[in-house]
Amino acid sequence: MPSDQKLEYILKHAAAIFAEKGYDRASVRDISRATGMSLAGLYYYFRSKEELLYLIQKHAFSTVVEALEKELQTLHDPVERLYFLIYNHLRYFLQNMDQLKVCALEVDTLNGYFYEKVAEVRKRYFEVAQGVVQSILLLHQPSERDARLATLQLFGSINWVYMWYNPKKDGGAREMSQSIVHLFLYGLIPAAGEPSRAGQRAGRRYIAKT
Amino acid sequence: MPSDQKLEYILKHAAAIFAEKGYDRASVRDISRATGMSLAGLYYYFRSKEELLYLIQKHAFSTVVEALEKELQTLHDPVERLYFLIYNHLRYFLQNMDQLKVCALEVDTLNGYFYEKVAEVRKRYFEVAQGVVQSILLLHQPSERDARLATLQLFGSINWVYMWYNPKKDGGAREMSQSIVHLFLYGLIPAAGEPSRAGQRAGRRYIAKT
């Protein structure tokens, strides 16, 4: 297995163990057992349990934000950009729920250099997202505060999924993104003249438009 | 200090310590130091660290859901009920952010009886909230799934606050509730004919209406 694939393999297993046991209770020995790698083999990729937590968080946020930035270069319609922001987040984290848990539950566990580096990527991600929200709001002359609060509420919606996501009830990333875009843009009460919304149908209609 | 006030005092300090250090790293000895109470004095109120975590979560959710159910008996307008649901949650948890953190971050730490009892209260809270959302949706013939997803997104918005809440930027529970109601009901894009929204002004206008 090439070295970067091996690192991904380690991060995936480590995230599963951190998500299940909690960071404090998990040991590098647990990760050795789960991956079938020796401790010496593991320490080639990281120097401490804290560095491993850092690598998981850094990898997750970087993957998501890099895919987002790349795609946004080719998307110009504000609503299409919003949809991609949500879809890109859910597409990744519904497949990597352990990483989402480790990012959300252990956000304050890192210290010093490791914390700062992850905070930089999180900040970059938030700013890109806020820009997407702002470009929709700009059509309606909002205050700056609107974009901040709305973006934070949106992140609440899409991060909280680790608490409740059930593929049988909630569908995949695409369906959920459509529902979330619709609620976020148009709210629970449809605008006068808008056809009444009924879950996915409305989402699909919106997607067909963009 | 009467016994129930003393228990609240203990729970407040214990929540602060669990929120700061994480449940696993915190000890009953830390709580003894923070409260100025002896270990024997503390063990009059709970039998183990796990029971203490249980009491914090049970107390927080019960307080919130009981206040909600009581007030809903007197509120009949669906939008007014939604506003109160959000306001009631934020009013409590913005003042008790440590408890929110301990409820969100240590949700899976409890086991067996303790876990089940808290899960019952959380389920009751979710069902009341979903009923409130449903009563707004009913006007628009939605599928059952709409109410579930919308309610879960709403909880995401109002629980995620522990990650970002800043009183200077975001105002108090009342202002934030107004913003959140507005976004949840009407979305980011105002309906045709609706006056354009600009943060709190729109919120206040809506509150004046109800």
Contacts between the chains, C-beta under 8 A, distances in Angstrom:
chain1	res1	chain2	res2	distance
A	22	B	22	7.7
A	22	B	24	6.1
A	22	B	109	7.5
A	24	B	22	6.0
A	24	B	24	4.1
A	24	B	25	6.0
A	25	B	24	6.0
A	105	B	105	5.4
A	107	B	163	7.1
A	109	B	22	7.5
A	133	B	188	7.2
A	136	B	188	5.6
A	136	B	189	6.8
A	137	B	188	6.5
A	139	B	189	7.9
A	140	B	189	7.4
A	140	B	190	6.2
A	140	B	196	4.7
A	140	B	197	6.9
A	141	B	196	6.3
A	141	B	198	6.9
A	142	B	197	7.2
A	142	B	198	5.8
A	142	B	199	6.8
A	143	B	198	5.6
A	143	B	199	4.7
A	145	B	169	7.3
A	145	B	199	5.2
A	146	B	179	7.8
A	146	B	197	7.7
A	146	B	198	7.3
A	146	B	199	5.1
A	148	B	169	6.9
A	148	B	170	8.0
A	149	B	170	6.7
A	149	B	176	7.5
A	149	B	179	5.3
A	149	B	180	8.0
A	149	B	183	7.8
A	149	B	199	7.8
A	150	B	183	5.9
A	150	B	188	6.1
A	152	B	160	6.9
A	152	B	161	8.0
A	152	B	163	8.0
A	152	B	164	5.2
A	153	B	156	8.0
A	153	B	157	4.1
A	153	B	160	7.7
A	153	B	180	6.4
A	153	B	183	6.1
A	155	B	160	6.4
A	155	B	163	8.0
A	156	B	153	8.0
A	156	B	156	4.0
A	156	B	157	4.2
A	156	B	158	7.2
A	156	B	159	6.7
A	156	B	160	3.1
A	156	B	161	7.5
A	157	B	153	4.1
A	157	B	156	4.2
A	157	B	157	6.0
A	158	B	156	7.2
A	159	B	156	6.7
A	159	B	160	6.2
A	160	B	152	7.0
A	160	B	153	7.7
A	160	B	155	6.4
A	160	B	156	3.1
A	160	B	159	6.2
A	160	B	160	6.3
A	161	B	152	8.0
A	161	B	156	7.5
A	163	B	107	7.1
A	163	B	152	8.0
A	163	B	155	7.9
A	164	B	152	5.2
A	169	B	145	7.3
A	169	B	148	6.9
A	170	B	149	6.7
A	176	B	149	7.5
A	179	B	146	7.9
A	179	B	149	5.3
A	180	B	149	8.0
A	180	B	153	6.4
A	183	B	149	7.8
A	183	B	150	5.9
A	183	B	153	6.1
A	183	B	184	7.5
A	183	B	187	7.0
A	184	B	183	7.5
A	184	B	187	6.3
A	184	B	188	6.0
A	185	B	187	4.8
A	185	B	188	5.3
A	185	B	189	5.2
A	186	B	186	7.8
A	186	B	187	4.2
A	186	B	189	6.4
A	187	B	183	7.0
A	187	B	184	6.3
A	187	B	185	4.8
A	187	B	186	4.2
A	187	B	187	3.5
A	188	B	133	7.2
A	188	B	136	5.5
A	188	B	137	6.5
A	188	B	150	6.1
A	188	B	184	6.0
A	188	B	185	5.3
A	189	B	136	6.8
A	189	B	139	7.9
A	189	B	140	7.4
A	189	B	185	5.2
A	189	B	186	6.4
A	190	B	140	6.2
A	190	B	191	8.0
A	191	B	190	8.0
A	191	B	191	3.2
A	191	B	192	5.9
A	191	B	194	7.5
A	192	B	191	5.8
A	192	B	192	6.3
A	192	B	193	5.9
A	193	B	192	6.0
A	194	B	191	7.5
A	196	B	140	4.7
A	196	B	141	6.3
A	196	B	142	7.9
A	197	B	140	7.0
A	197	B	142	7.1
A	197	B	146	7.7
A	198	B	141	7.0
A	198	B	142	5.7
A	198	B	143	5.6
A	198	B	146	7.2
A	199	B	142	6.8
A	199	B	143	4.8
A	199	B	145	5.2
A	199	B	146	5.2
A	199	B	149	7.7
